[in-house]
Amino acid sequence: MLLKHFRKKKHLTQSEVAEKLQISVRQYQRIESGRSFPRESSLIILEDLFEAPHRVLFAESVEDIPDFLKCFLP
């Protein structure tokens, strides 16, 4: 999942992102690993934080992103 890549590109820890989402680090780890999906309110915060739509953040790889969304890749 590209979410981890975006987080590292911004030099943020899982703990820092979890704090911004007001969730536990463990819950964020589940989201980042793909075992859980964030609530809508958290999804909006993630999109704003990483300046990318959720279709990009939660894509498995760059190849899974449609061409018209590739402009959001870092």
mmCIF file of the N, C-alpha and C atoms, coordinates in Angstrom:
data_MODEL
# 
_entry.id   MODEL 
# 
loop_
_atom_site.group_PDB 
_atom_site.id 
_atom_site.type_symbol 
_atom_site.label_atom_id 
_atom_site.label_alt_id 
_atom_site.label_comp_id 
_atom_site.label_asym_id 
_atom_site.label_entity_id 
_atom_site.label_seq_id 
_atom_site.pdbx_PDB_ins_code 
_atom_site.Cartn_x 
_atom_site.Cartn_y 
_atom_site.Cartn_z 
_atom_site.occupancy 
_atom_site.B_iso_or_equiv 
_atom_site.pdbx_formal_charge 
_atom_site.auth_seq_id 
_atom_site.auth_comp_id 
_atom_site.auth_asym_id 
_atom_site.auth_atom_id 
_atom_site.pdbx_PDB_model_num 
ATOM 1   N N  . MET A 1 1  ? 0.838   -1.175 0.000   1.00 0.00 ? 1  MET A N  1 
ATOM 2   C CA . MET A 1 1  ? 0.000   0.000  0.000   1.00 0.00 ? 1  MET A CA 1 
ATOM 3   C C  . MET A 1 1  ? 0.891   1.250  0.000   1.00 0.00 ? 1  MET A C  1 
ATOM 4   N N  . LEU A 1 2  ? 0.488   2.246  -0.764  1.00 0.00 ? 2  LEU A N  1 
ATOM 5   C CA . LEU A 1 2  ? 1.312   3.445  -0.911  1.00 0.00 ? 2  LEU A CA 1 
ATOM 6   C C  . LEU A 1 2  ? 1.211   4.399  0.278   1.00 0.00 ? 2  LEU A C  1 
ATOM 7   N N  . LEU A 1 3  ? 0.272   4.181  1.169   1.00 0.00 ? 3  LEU A N  1 
ATOM 8   C CA . LEU A 1 3  ? 0.110   5.052  2.332   1.00 0.00 ? 3  LEU A CA 1 
ATOM 9   C C  . LEU A 1 3  ? 1.412   5.170  3.123   1.00 0.00 ? 3  LEU A C  1 
ATOM 10  N N  . LYS A 1 4  ? 2.087   4.068  3.323   1.00 0.00 ? 4  LYS A N  1 
ATOM 11  C CA . LYS A 1 4  ? 3.355   4.067  4.061   1.00 0.00 ? 4  LYS A CA 1 
ATOM 12  C C  . LYS A 1 4  ? 4.399   4.926  3.326   1.00 0.00 ? 4  LYS A C  1 
ATOM 13  N N  . HIS A 1 5  ? 4.431   4.810  2.016   1.00 0.00 ? 5  HIS A N  1 
ATOM 14  C CA . HIS A 1 5  ? 5.372   5.597  1.211   1.00 0.00 ? 5  HIS A CA 1 
ATOM 15  C C  . HIS A 1 5  ? 5.120   7.093  1.391   1.00 0.00 ? 5  HIS A C  1 
ATOM 16  N N  . PHE A 1 6  ? 3.852   7.492  1.355   1.00 0.00 ? 6  PHE A N  1 
ATOM 17  C CA . PHE A 1 6  ? 3.510   8.904  1.540   1.00 0.00 ? 6  PHE A CA 1 
ATOM 18  C C  . PHE A 1 6  ? 3.909   9.378  2.942   1.00 0.00 ? 6  PHE A C  1 
ATOM 19  N N  . ARG A 1 7  ? 3.671   8.540  3.946   1.00 0.00 ? 7  ARG A N  1 
ATOM 20  C CA . ARG A 1 7  ? 4.015   8.917  5.328   1.00 0.00 ? 7  ARG A CA 1 
ATOM 21  C C  . ARG A 1 7  ? 5.521   9.131  5.464   1.00 0.00 ? 7  ARG A C  1 
ATOM 22  N N  . LYS A 1 8  ? 6.289   8.213  4.915   1.00 0.00 ? 8  LYS A N  1 
ATOM 23  C CA . LYS A 1 8  ? 7.747   8.330  5.012   1.00 0.00 ? 8  LYS A CA 1 
ATOM 24  C C  . LYS A 1 8  ? 8.267   9.531  4.221   1.00 0.00 ? 8  LYS A C  1 
ATOM 25  N N  . LYS A 1 9  ? 7.634   9.812  3.100   1.00 0.00 ? 9  LYS A N  1 
ATOM 26  C CA . LYS A 1 9  ? 8.040   10.963 2.284   1.00 0.00 ? 9  LYS A CA 1 
ATOM 27  C C  . LYS A 1 9  ? 7.864   12.272 3.058   1.00 0.00 ? 9  LYS A C  1 
ATOM 28  N N  . LYS A 1 10 ? 6.859   12.315 3.934   1.00 0.00 ? 10 LYS A N  1 
ATOM 29  C CA . LYS A 1 10 ? 6.614   13.506 4.767   1.00 0.00 ? 10 LYS A CA 1 
ATOM 30  C C  . LYS A 1 10 ? 7.404   13.452 6.075   1.00 0.00 ? 10 LYS A C  1 
ATOM 31  N N  . HIS A 1 11 ? 8.205   12.421 6.255   1.00 0.00 ? 11 HIS A N  1 
ATOM 32  C CA . HIS A 1 11 ? 9.028   12.254 7.464   1.00 0.00 ? 11 HIS A CA 1 
ATOM 33  C C  . HIS A 1 11 ? 8.171   12.217 8.731   1.00 0.00 ? 11 HIS A C  1 
ATOM 34  N N  . LEU A 1 12 ? 7.063   11.484 8.650   1.00 0.00 ? 12 LEU A N  1 
ATOM 35  C CA . LEU A 1 12 ? 6.173   11.336 9.799   1.00 0.00 ? 12 LEU A CA 1 
ATOM 36  C C  . LEU A 1 12 ? 6.256   9.906  10.335  1.00 0.00 ? 12 LEU A C  1 
ATOM 37  N N  . THR A 1 13 ? 6.104   9.764  11.623  1.00 0.00 ? 13 THR A N  1 
ATOM 38  C CA . THR A 1 13 ? 6.045   8.439  12.227  1.00 0.00 ? 13 THR A CA 1 
ATOM 39  C C  . THR A 1 13 ? 4.592   7.968  12.237  1.00 0.00 ? 13 THR A C  1 
ATOM 40  N N  . GLN A 1 14 ? 4.405   6.688  12.460  1.00 0.00 ? 14 GLN A N  1 
ATOM 41  C CA . GLN A 1 14 ? 3.050   6.165  12.588  1.00 0.00 ? 14 GLN A CA 1 
ATOM 42  C C  . GLN A 1 14 ? 2.347   6.835  13.761  1.00 0.00 ? 14 GLN A C  1 
ATOM 43  N N  . SER A 1 15 ? 3.083   7.069  14.805  1.00 0.00 ? 15 SER A N  1 
ATOM 44  C CA . SER A 1 15 ? 2.526   7.714  15.994  1.00 0.00 ? 15 SER A CA 1 
ATOM 45  C C  . SER A 1 15 ? 2.038   9.126  15.678  1.00 0.00 ? 15 SER A C  1 
ATOM 46  N N  . GLU A 1 16 ? 2.795   9.869  14.911  1.00 0.00 ? 16 GLU A N  1 
ATOM 47  C CA . GLU A 1 16 ? 2.407   11.236 14.560  1.00 0.00 ? 16 GLU A CA 1 
ATOM 48  C C  . GLU A 1 16 ? 1.137   11.251 13.708  1.00 0.00 ? 16 GLU A C  1 
ATOM 49  N N  . VAL A 1 17 ? 1.049   10.327 12.766  1.00 0.00 ? 17 VAL A N  1 
ATOM 50  C CA . VAL A 1 17 ? -0.151  10.270 11.929  1.00 0.00 ? 17 VAL A CA 1 
ATOM 51  C C  . VAL A 1 17 ? -1.349  9.838  12.768  1.00 0.00 ? 17 VAL A C  1 
ATOM 52  N N  . ALA A 1 18 ? -1.160  8.851  13.626  1.00 0.00 ? 18 ALA A N  1 
ATOM 53  C CA . ALA A 1 18 ? -2.241  8.388  14.501  1.00 0.00 ? 18 ALA A CA 1 
ATOM 54  C C  . ALA A 1 18 ? -2.751  9.536  15.372  1.00 0.00 ? 18 ALA A C  1 
ATOM 55  N N  . GLU A 1 19 ? -1.837  10.347 15.860  1.00 0.00 ? 19 GLU A N  1 
ATOM 56  C CA . GLU A 1 19 ? -2.222  11.484 16.686  1.00 0.00 ? 19 GLU A CA 1 
ATOM 57  C C  . GLU A 1 19 ? -3.085  12.474 15.897  1.00 0.00 ? 19 GLU A C  1 
ATOM 58  N N  . LYS A 1 20 ? -2.700  12.736 14.653  1.00 0.00 ? 20 LYS A N  1 
ATOM 59  C CA . LYS A 1 20 ? -3.472  13.651 13.807  1.00 0.00 ? 20 LYS A CA 1 
ATOM 60  C C  . LYS A 1 20 ? -4.876  13.087 13.529  1.00 0.00 ? 20 LYS A C  1 
ATOM 61  N N  . LEU A 1 21 ? -4.974  11.763 13.450  1.00 0.00 ? 21 LEU A N  1 
ATOM 62  C CA . LEU A 1 21 ? -6.258  11.118 13.192  1.00 0.00 ? 21 LEU A CA 1 
ATOM 63  C C  . LEU A 1 21 ? -7.056  10.893 14.470  1.00 0.00 ? 21 LEU A C  1 
ATOM 64  N N  . GLN A 1 22 ? -6.406  11.122 15.596  1.00 0.00 ? 22 GLN A N  1 
ATOM 65  C CA . GLN A 1 22 ? -7.004  10.894 16.916  1.00 0.00 ? 22 GLN A CA 1 
ATOM 66  C C  . GLN A 1 22 ? -7.438  9.441  17.081  1.00 0.00 ? 22 GLN A C  1 
ATOM 67  N N  . ILE A 1 23 ? -6.521  8.541  16.678  1.00 0.00 ? 23 ILE A N  1 
ATOM 68  C CA . ILE A 1 23 ? -6.736  7.113  16.858  1.00 0.00 ? 23 ILE A CA 1 
ATOM 69  C C  . ILE A 1 23 ? -5.480  6.526  17.489  1.00 0.00 ? 23 ILE A C  1 
ATOM 70  N N  . SER A 1 24 ? -5.544  5.280  17.907  1.00 0.00 ? 24 SER A N  1 
ATOM 71  C CA . SER A 1 24 ? -4.367  4.639  18.496  1.00 0.00 ? 24 SER A CA 1 
ATOM 72  C C  . SER A 1 24 ? -3.343  4.304  17.404  1.00 0.00 ? 24 SER A C  1 
ATOM 73  N N  . VAL A 1 25 ? -2.108  4.170  17.824  1.00 0.00 ? 25 VAL A N  1 
ATOM 74  C CA . VAL A 1 25 ? -1.043  3.792  16.892  1.00 0.00 ? 25 VAL A CA 1 
ATOM 75  C C  . VAL A 1 25 ? -1.370  2.429  16.298  1.00 0.00 ? 25 VAL A C  1 
ATOM 76  N N  . ARG A 1 26 ? -1.865  1.517  17.128  1.00 0.00 ? 26 ARG A N  1 
ATOM 77  C CA . ARG A 1 26 ? -2.212  0.169  16.664  1.00 0.00 ? 26 ARG A CA 1 
ATOM 78  C C  . ARG A 1 26 ? -3.280  0.226  15.572  1.00 0.00 ? 26 ARG A C  1 
ATOM 79  N N  . GLN A 1 27 ? -4.270  1.067  15.750  1.00 0.00 ? 27 GLN A N  1 
ATOM 80  C CA . GLN A 1 27 ? -5.311  1.198  14.726  1.00 0.00 ? 27 GLN A CA 1 
ATOM 81  C C  . GLN A 1 27 ? -4.725  1.763  13.443  1.00 0.00 ? 27 GLN A C  1 
ATOM 82  N N  . TYR A 1 28 ? -3.814  2.737  13.557  1.00 0.00 ? 28 TYR A N  1 
ATOM 83  C CA . TYR A 1 28 ? -3.183  3.273  12.346  1.00 0.00 ? 28 TYR A CA 1 
ATOM 84  C C  . TYR A 1 28 ? -2.343  2.197  11.665  1.00 0.00 ? 28 TYR A C  1 
ATOM 85  N N  . GLN A 1 29 ? -1.648  1.394  12.443  1.00 0.00 ? 29 GLN A N  1 
ATOM 86  C CA . GLN A 1 29 ? -0.840  0.305  11.869  1.00 0.00 ? 29 GLN A CA 1 
ATOM 87  C C  . GLN A 1 29 ? -1.727  -0.651 11.069  1.00 0.00 ? 29 GLN A C  1 
ATOM 88  N N  . ARG A 1 30 ? -2.911  -0.923 11.567  1.00 0.00 ? 30 ARG A N  1 
ATOM 89  C CA . ARG A 1 30 ? -3.857  -1.788 10.841  1.00 0.00 ? 30 ARG A CA 1 
ATOM 90  C C  . ARG A 1 30 ? -4.288  -1.143 9.525   1.00 0.00 ? 30 ARG A C  1 
ATOM 91  N N  . ILE A 1 31 ? -4.502  0.164  9.561   1.00 0.00 ? 31 ILE A N  1 
ATOM 92  C CA . ILE A 1 31 ? -4.887  0.879  8.343   1.00 0.00 ? 31 ILE A CA 1 
ATOM 93  C C  . ILE A 1 31 ? -3.745  0.837  7.337   1.00 0.00 ? 31 ILE A C  1 
ATOM 94  N N  . GLU A 1 32 ? -2.538  1.155  7.784   1.00 0.00 ? 32 GLU A N  1 
ATOM 95  C CA . GLU A 1 32 ? -1.388  1.214  6.890   1.00 0.00 ? 32 GLU A CA 1 
ATOM 96  C C  . GLU A 1 32 ? -1.059  -0.156 6.297   1.00 0.00 ? 32 GLU A C  1 
ATOM 97  N N  . SER A 1 33 ? -1.330  -1.220 7.051   1.00 0.00 ? 33 SER A N  1 
ATOM 98  C CA . SER A 1 33 ? -1.032  -2.565 6.550   1.00 0.00 ? 33 SER A CA 1 
ATOM 99  C C  . SER A 1 33 ? -2.165  -3.137 5.696   1.00 0.00 ? 33 SER A C  1 
ATOM 100 N N  . GLY A 1 34 ? -3.297  -2.425 5.634   1.00 0.00 ? 34 GLY A N  1 
ATOM 101 C CA . GLY A 1 34 ? -4.403  -2.889 4.824   1.00 0.00 ? 34 GLY A CA 1 
ATOM 102 C C  . GLY A 1 34 ? -5.359  -3.834 5.538   1.00 0.00 ? 34 GLY A C  1 
ATOM 103 N N  . ARG A 1 35 ? -5.166  -4.027 6.830   1.00 0.00 ? 35 ARG A N  1 
ATOM 104 C CA . ARG A 1 35 ? -6.064  -4.915 7.585   1.00 0.00 ? 35 ARG A CA 1 
ATOM 105 C C  . ARG A 1 35 ? -7.317  -4.196 8.066   1.00 0.00 ? 35 ARG A C  1 
ATOM 106 N N  . SER A 1 36 ? -7.333  -2.871 7.932   1.00 0.00 ? 36 SER A N  1 
ATOM 107 C CA . SER A 1 36 ? -8.481  -2.073 8.356   1.00 0.00 ? 36 SER A CA 1 
ATOM 108 C C  . SER A 1 36 ? -8.598  -0.890 7.408   1.00 0.00 ? 36 SER A C  1 
ATOM 109 N N  . PHE A 1 37 ? -9.770  -0.287 7.372   1.00 0.00 ? 37 PHE A N  1 
ATOM 110 C CA . PHE A 1 37 ? -9.968  0.886  6.533   1.00 0.00 ? 37 PHE A CA 1 
ATOM 111 C C  . PHE A 1 37 ? -10.432 2.021  7.436   1.00 0.00 ? 37 PHE A C  1 
ATOM 112 N N  . PRO A 1 38 ? -9.921  3.230  7.225   1.00 0.00 ? 38 PRO A N  1 
ATOM 113 C CA . PRO A 1 38 ? -10.283 4.338  8.117   1.00 0.00 ? 38 PRO A CA 1 
ATOM 114 C C  . PRO A 1 38 ? -11.726 4.794  7.956   1.00 0.00 ? 38 PRO A C  1 
ATOM 115 N N  . ARG A 1 39 ? -12.223 5.408  9.020   1.00 0.00 ? 39 ARG A N  1 
ATOM 116 C CA . ARG A 1 39 ? -13.535 6.040  8.954   1.00 0.00 ? 39 ARG A CA 1 
ATOM 117 C C  . ARG A 1 39 ? -13.447 7.205  7.975   1.00 0.00 ? 39 ARG A C  1 
ATOM 118 N N  . GLU A 1 40 ? -14.595 7.683  7.555   1.00 0.00 ? 40 GLU A N  1 
ATOM 119 C CA . GLU A 1 40 ? -14.630 8.778  6.585   1.00 0.00 ? 40 GLU A CA 1 
ATOM 120 C C  . GLU A 1 40 ? -13.896 10.017 7.108   1.00 0.00 ? 40 GLU A C  1 
ATOM 121 N N  . SER A 1 41 ? -14.077 10.329 8.388   1.00 0.00 ? 41 SER A N  1 
ATOM 122 C CA . SER A 1 41 ? -13.414 11.511 8.949   1.00 0.00 ? 41 SER A CA 1 
ATOM 123 C C  . SER A 1 41 ? -11.894 11.361 8.911   1.00 0.00 ? 41 SER A C  1 
ATOM 124 N N  . SER A 1 42 ? -11.394 10.180 9.183   1.00 0.00 ? 42 SER A N  1 
ATOM 125 C CA . SER A 1 42 ? -9.948  9.929  9.118   1.00 0.00 ? 42 SER A CA 1 
ATOM 126 C C  . SER A 1 42 ? -9.457  9.944  7.682   1.00 0.00 ? 42 SER A C  1 
ATOM 127 N N  . LEU A 1 43 ? -10.270 9.435  6.781   1.00 0.00 ? 43 LEU A N  1 
ATOM 128 C CA . LEU A 1 43 ? -9.917  9.410  5.376   1.00 0.00 ? 43 LEU A CA 1 
ATOM 129 C C  . LEU A 1 43 ? -9.709  10.826 4.845   1.00 0.00 ? 43 LEU A C  1 
ATOM 130 N N  . ILE A 1 44 ? -10.582 11.721 5.236   1.00 0.00 ? 44 ILE A N  1 
ATOM 131 C CA . ILE A 1 44 ? -10.461 13.122 4.807   1.00 0.00 ? 44 ILE A CA 1 
ATOM 132 C C  . ILE A 1 44 ? -9.176  13.742 5.347   1.00 0.00 ? 44 ILE A C  1 
ATOM 133 N N  . ILE A 1 45 ? -8.860  13.457 6.594   1.00 0.00 ? 45 ILE A N  1 
ATOM 134 C CA . ILE A 1 45 ? -7.626  13.982 7.190   1.00 0.00 ? 45 ILE A CA 1 
ATOM 135 C C  . ILE A 1 45 ? -6.408  13.427 6.451   1.00 0.00 ? 45 ILE A C  1 
ATOM 136 N N  . LEU A 1 46 ? -6.423  12.136 6.140   1.00 0.00 ? 46 LEU A N  1 
ATOM 137 C CA . LEU A 1 46 ? -5.300  11.534 5.408   1.00 0.00 ? 46 LEU A CA 1 
ATOM 138 C C  . LEU A 1 46 ? -5.141  12.168 4.025   1.00 0.00 ? 46 LEU A C  1 
ATOM 139 N N  . GLU A 1 47 ? -6.250  12.378 3.334   1.00 0.00 ? 47 GLU A N  1 
ATOM 140 C CA . GLU A 1 47 ? -6.173  13.007 2.010   1.00 0.00 ? 47 GLU A CA 1 
ATOM 141 C C  . GLU A 1 47 ? -5.596  14.413 2.107   1.00 0.00 ? 47 GLU A C  1 
ATOM 142 N N  . ASP A 1 48 ? -5.999  15.159 3.111   1.00 0.00 ? 48 ASP A N  1 
ATOM 143 C CA . ASP A 1 48 ? -5.471  16.514 3.302   1.00 0.00 ? 48 ASP A CA 1 
ATOM 144 C C  . ASP A 1 48 ? -4.002  16.488 3.714   1.00 0.00 ? 48 ASP A C  1 
ATOM 145 N N  . LEU A 1 49 ? -3.671  15.592 4.619   1.00 0.00 ? 49 LEU A N  1 
ATOM 146 C CA . LEU A 1 49 ? -2.304  15.502 5.130   1.00 0.00 ? 49 LEU A CA 1 
ATOM 147 C C  . LEU A 1 49 ? -1.309  15.152 4.025   1.00 0.00 ? 49 LEU A C  1 
ATOM 148 N N  . PHE A 1 50 ? -1.680  14.184 3.189   1.00 0.00 ? 50 PHE A N  1 
ATOM 149 C CA . PHE A 1 50 ? -0.756  13.718 2.150   1.00 0.00 ? 50 PHE A CA 1 
ATOM 150 C C  . PHE A 1 50 ? -1.043  14.314 0.776   1.00 0.00 ? 50 PHE A C  1 
ATOM 151 N N  . GLU A 1 51 ? -2.050  15.181 0.699   1.00 0.00 ? 51 GLU A N  1 
ATOM 152 C CA . GLU A 1 51 ? -2.383  15.893 -0.537  1.00 0.00 ? 51 GLU A CA 1 
ATOM 153 C C  . GLU A 1 51 ? -2.578  14.942 -1.715  1.00 0.00 ? 51 GLU A C  1 
ATOM 154 N N  . ALA A 1 52 ? -3.350  13.882 -1.449  1.00 0.00 ? 52 ALA A N  1 
ATOM 155 C CA . ALA A 1 52 ? -3.635  12.888 -2.479  1.00 0.00 ? 52 ALA A CA 1 
ATOM 156 C C  . ALA A 1 52 ? -4.976  12.226 -2.171  1.00 0.00 ? 52 ALA A C  1 
ATOM 157 N N  . PRO A 1 53 ? -5.701  11.821 -3.215  1.00 0.00 ? 53 PRO A N  1 
ATOM 158 C CA . PRO A 1 53 ? -6.981  11.137 -2.987  1.00 0.00 ? 53 PRO A CA 1 
ATOM 159 C C  . PRO A 1 53 ? -6.765  9.726  -2.448  1.00 0.00 ? 53 PRO A C  1 
ATOM 160 N N  . HIS A 1 54 ? -7.781  9.215  -1.795  1.00 0.00 ? 54 HIS A N  1 
ATOM 161 C CA . HIS A 1 54 ? -7.639  7.888  -1.178  1.00 0.00 ? 54 HIS A CA 1 
ATOM 162 C C  . HIS A 1 54 ? -7.356  6.791  -2.203  1.00 0.00 ? 54 HIS A C  1 
ATOM 163 N N  . ARG A 1 55 ? -7.795  6.957  -3.441  1.00 0.00 ? 55 ARG A N  1 
ATOM 164 C CA . ARG A 1 55 ? -7.499  5.944  -4.472  1.00 0.00 ? 55 ARG A CA 1 
ATOM 165 C C  . ARG A 1 55 ? -5.997  5.829  -4.708  1.00 0.00 ? 55 ARG A C  1 
ATOM 166 N N  . VAL A 1 56 ? -5.277  6.896  -4.469  1.00 0.00 ? 56 VAL A N  1 
ATOM 167 C CA . VAL A 1 56 ? -3.815  6.863  -4.605  1.00 0.00 ? 56 VAL A CA 1 
ATOM 168 C C  . VAL A 1 56 ? -3.195  6.338  -3.311  1.00 0.00 ? 56 VAL A C  1 
ATOM 169 N N  . LEU A 1 57 ? -3.631  6.858  -2.179  1.00 0.00 ? 57 LEU A N  1 
ATOM 170 C CA . LEU A 1 57 ? -3.057  6.462  -0.889  1.00 0.00 ? 57 LEU A CA 1 
ATOM 171 C C  . LEU A 1 57 ? -3.196  4.967  -0.617  1.00 0.00 ? 57 LEU A C  1 
ATOM 172 N N  . PHE A 1 58 ? -4.318  4.385  -1.022  1.00 0.00 ? 58 PHE A N  1 
ATOM 173 C CA . PHE A 1 58 ? -4.591  2.991  -0.706  1.00 0.00 ? 58 PHE A CA 1 
ATOM 174 C C  . PHE A 1 58 ? -4.357  2.033  -1.870  1.00 0.00 ? 58 PHE A C  1 
ATOM 175 N N  . ALA A 1 59 ? -3.726  2.517  -2.925  1.00 0.00 ? 59 ALA A N  1 
ATOM 176 C CA . ALA A 1 59 ? -3.376  1.640  -4.040  1.00 0.00 ? 59 ALA A CA 1 
ATOM 177 C C  . ALA A 1 59 ? -2.268  0.679  -3.595  1.00 0.00 ? 59 ALA A C  1 
ATOM 178 N N  . GLU A 1 60 ? -2.312  -0.516 -4.120  1.00 0.00 ? 60 GLU A N  1 
ATOM 179 C CA . GLU A 1 60 ? -1.294  -1.517 -3.778  1.00 0.00 ? 60 GLU A CA 1 
ATOM 180 C C  . GLU A 1 60 ? 0.056   -1.165 -4.403  1.00 0.00 ? 60 GLU A C  1 
ATOM 181 N N  . SER A 1 61 ? 0.027   -0.593 -5.592  1.00 0.00 ? 61 SER A N  1 
ATOM 182 C CA . SER A 1 61 ? 1.262   -0.222 -6.271  1.00 0.00 ? 61 SER A CA 1 
ATOM 183 C C  . SER A 1 61 ? 0.964   0.917  -7.248  1.00 0.00 ? 61 SER A C  1 
ATOM 184 N N  . VAL A 1 62 ? 2.004   1.506  -7.778  1.00 0.00 ? 62 VAL A N  1 
ATOM 185 C CA . VAL A 1 62 ? 1.866   2.608  -8.738  1.00 0.00 ? 62 VAL A CA 1 
ATOM 186 C C  . VAL A 1 62 ? 1.105   2.132  -9.977  1.00 0.00 ? 62 VAL A C  1 
ATOM 187 N N  . GLU A 1 63 ? 1.296   0.884  -10.357 1.00 0.00 ? 63 GLU A N  1 
ATOM 188 C CA . GLU A 1 63 ? 0.625   0.348  -11.537 1.00 0.00 ? 63 GLU A CA 1 
ATOM 189 C C  . GLU A 1 63 ? -0.896  0.300  -11.366 1.00 0.00 ? 63 GLU A C  1 
ATOM 190 N N  . ASP A 1 64 ? -1.374  0.272  -10.130 1.00 0.00 ? 64 ASP A N  1 
ATOM 191 C CA . ASP A 1 64 ? -2.809  0.213  -9.857  1.00 0.00 ? 64 ASP A CA 1 
ATOM 192 C C  . ASP A 1 64 ? -3.492  1.580  -9.925  1.00 0.00 ? 64 ASP A C  1 
ATOM 193 N N  . ILE A 1 65 ? -2.718  2.623  -10.078 1.00 0.00 ? 65 ILE A N  1 
ATOM 194 C CA . ILE A 1 65 ? -3.267  3.983  -10.099 1.00 0.00 ? 65 ILE A CA 1 
ATOM 195 C C  . ILE A 1 65 ? -3.584  4.375  -11.542 1.00 0.00 ? 65 ILE A C  1 
ATOM 196 N N  . PRO A 1 66 ? -4.803  4.831  -11.784 1.00 0.00 ? 66 PRO A N  1 
ATOM 197 C CA . PRO A 1 66 ? -5.138  5.285  -13.146 1.00 0.00 ? 66 PRO A CA 1 
ATOM 198 C C  . PRO A 1 66 ? -4.248  6.466  -13.548 1.00 0.00 ? 66 PRO A C  1 
ATOM 199 N N  . ASP A 1 67 ? -3.998  6.561  -14.830 1.00 0.00 ? 67 ASP A N  1 
ATOM 200 C CA . ASP A 1 67 ? -3.104  7.620  -15.331 1.00 0.00 ? 67 ASP A CA 1 
ATOM 201 C C  . ASP A 1 67 ? -3.521  9.012  -14.890 1.00 0.00 ? 67 ASP A C  1 
ATOM 202 N N  . PHE A 1 68 ? -4.834  9.281  -14.861 1.00 0.00 ? 68 PHE A N  1 
ATOM 203 C CA . PHE A 1 68 ? -5.282  10.627 -14.521 1.00 0.00 ? 68 PHE A CA 1 
ATOM 204 C C  . PHE A 1 68 ? -5.030  10.985 -13.059 1.00 0.00 ? 68 PHE A C  1 
ATOM 205 N N  . LEU A 1 69 ? -4.686  10.006 -12.212 1.00 0.00 ? 69 LEU A N  1 
ATOM 206 C CA . LEU A 1 69 ? -4.383  10.263 -10.804 1.00 0.00 ? 69 LEU A CA 1 
ATOM 207 C C  . LEU A 1 69 ? -2.889  10.231 -10.499 1.00 0.00 ? 69 LEU A C  1 
ATOM 208 N N  . LYS A 1 70 ? -2.079  9.869  -11.453 1.00 0.00 ? 70 LYS A N  1 
ATOM 209 C CA . LYS A 1 70 ? -0.631  9.751  -11.214 1.00 0.00 ? 70 LYS A CA 1 
ATOM 210 C C  . LYS A 1 70 ? 0.023   11.089 -10.907 1.00 0.00 ? 70 LYS A C  1 
ATOM 211 N N  . CYS A 1 71 ? -0.633  12.180 -11.193 1.00 0.00 ? 71 CYS A N  1 
ATOM 212 C CA . CYS A 1 71 ? -0.089  13.500 -10.875 1.00 0.00 ? 71 CYS A CA 1 
ATOM 213 C C  . CYS A 1 71 ? 0.018   13.710 -9.360  1.00 0.00 ? 71 CYS A C  1 
ATOM 214 N N  . PHE A 1 72 ? -0.667  12.882 -8.564  1.00 0.00 ? 72 PHE A N  1 
ATOM 215 C CA . PHE A 1 72 ? -0.615  12.994 -7.106  1.00 0.00 ? 72 PHE A CA 1 
ATOM 216 C C  . PHE A 1 72 ? 0.537   12.223 -6.484  1.00 0.00 ? 72 PHE A C  1 
ATOM 217 N N  . LEU A 1 73 ? 1.267   11.468 -7.283  1.00 0.00 ? 73 LEU A N  1 
ATOM 218 C CA . LEU A 1 73 ? 2.396   10.715 -6.754  1.00 0.00 ? 73 LEU A CA 1 
ATOM 219 C C  . LEU A 1 73 ? 3.540   11.655 -6.398  1.00 0.00 ? 73 LEU A C  1 
ATOM 220 N N  . PRO A 1 74 ? 4.210   11.375 -5.286  1.00 0.00 ? 74 PRO A N  1 
ATOM 221 C CA . PRO A 1 74 ? 5.329   12.251 -4.894  1.00 0.00 ? 74 PRO A CA 1 
ATOM 222 C C  . PRO A 1 74 ? 6.540   12.055 -5.783  1.00 0.00 ? 74 PRO A C  1 
# 
